[in-house]
Amino acid sequence: MKINLILIALLFAILLISGCTQSTGGNQGNPQPSANSVDIKNFAFSPSTLTIKVGETVTWTNDDSTSHTVTSDSGSELGSGSISPGQTYSHTFNTAGTFDYHCSIHTSMKGEVIVE
């Protein structure tokens, strides 16, 4: 029983530490995995709404068969350019607010990041 509790505590600590290692910037490429992830699949952003804290990074991963973008509905907070299948885009949000975005190639694809 003690060993099980120790193993659970160790696993929790590893998951907690790995969740804290997020990439920064608004760079396309292959950043470290982020706890704040959005999958692009079947011509949709999932989740379509994500709530995070100021200073956190969101990583979008294109798991679709075609290129997509992450483009701000207004302003220039998000501008991924074309994200090819298998590629990622990450952005750190340093300001509180609601950031609506879409795919500029497939305009019916919409998402929202709420930064508290």
Long-range contacts (C-beta under 8 A, 24 or more apart in sequence): 22-56, 22-57, 22-59, 23-57, 23-59, 23-90, 24-57, 24-90, 24-92, 25-90, 25-91, 25-92, 26-78, 26-79, 26-80, 26-89, 26-90, 26-91, 26-92, 27-89, 27-90, 28-80, 28-81, 28-83, 28-87, 28-88, 28-89, 29-87, 29-88, 30-87, 30-88, 31-57, 31-59, 31-88, 31-90, 33-59, 34-58, 34-59, 34-90, 37-61, 38-111, 39-63, 40-64, 40-68, 40-83, 40-103, 40-109, 43-106, 43-108, 43-109, 44-109, 45-101, 45-103, 45-109, 45-110, 45-111, 47-111, 48-110, 48-111, 48-112, 49-111, 49-112, 49-113, 49-114, 50-111, 50-112, 50-113, 50-114, 51-113, 51-114, 51-115, 51-116, 52-93, 52-113, 52-114, 52-115, 52-116, 53-115, 53-116, 54-93, 54-94, 54-95, 54-96, 54-115, 54-116, 55-92, 55-93, 55-94, 56-92, 56-93, 56-115, 57-90, 57-91, 57-92, 57-93, 58-90, 58-91, 58-93, 58-113, 59-88, 59-89, 59-90, 60-88, 60-89, 60-90, 61-87, 61-88, 62-86, 62-87, 62-88, 66-105, 67-105, 68-103, 68-105, 68-106, 68-109, 69-103, 69-104, 69-105, 70-101, 70-103, 70-111, 71-101, 71-102, 71-103, 71-104, 72-99, 72-100, 72-101, 73-100, 73-101, 73-102, 73-110, 74-100
